[in-house]
Each structure stands twice: as structure tokens, then as C-alpha cells.
Amino acid sequence: MESCYVKTAMSGVAGFGLGGLFGMFMASMAYDTPYHTAGAAVSPISSMPWRQQLSTGFRDMGKRSYSTAKNFGKVGALFSGVECGIEGLRAKNDMGNGIAAGCFTGAILARNAGPQAAAVGCAGFAAFSAAIDAWMRMPKDED
């Protein structure tokens, strides 16, 4: 696949899908529902009828899942697009592309928090990208 636009779109869609599944799982494990009250003997949600409890739980799960899906999709598309652009400029396919793309992506995602946060985001995302890229490029054991 040669088109950066297609790679970016596919990464965004795949990130959205995986983020949705991850968000659904994490929402099902969350105990801080909007109706949770600290120190209350009986929470307001437990006093609701069963169908309303179920409806409220699914609605909350859907909101959390959609939010996580959007974030994963944005990160996936951003990283893939930057990496593809760097690969096109360098005309190489090596770990340097992923590390540079990780740095740019981390800095872009943290840019609103200031330059120090952008630098930390750059370093963190670049390190994570390097670790994943190194693991993906390891030779497979043929038994």
C-alpha cells in the first residue's frame, strides 16, 4: 500500500474500532458511575428499577466507549500519517521513521499543555514507538 491517505484513514478507522472495544471494557470495569455517591448507604442507581439501571449503565458505557474510540482513532491516524510522511521524505523504511513519528505525535498531542509537556510527550511516545518497532522487527523463531 503506497498511499499515505489510505494508510492514515485505515489507521484512524482501526484505532476507532479498537478504542471502542477498549473503552467498552474499561467502562464495564469502572466503579465511578455518574450516580455513584461517596459514603451513601444506598446509591441512587440501586434504587432505580432494573430496566432503568440497565439503560443508564449502557448509556454511560456507550459515552465512555465513544470517547475512547475517538481518542484512539485520532492517535492512530496522526501517528500513521506522520510516519508515512517521514518515510516518504527519507525514502527509507527503518526504525528511525517510527521514532521520529512518535516524537512528533507525542509533541502534537501534548502541545496545549506547554513546551515542557510537549518535550515529555515527544520523548515518551518516541520511546514507546521504538520499543514496539523493535519488538515487531525481531526475527521470528521458526521451530
Summary of the structure (lengths in Angstrom):
residues: 143
radius of gyration: 20.2
end to end distance: 30.5
largest distance: 63.9
contacts: 388
relative contact order: 0.12
helix: 79%
strand: 0%
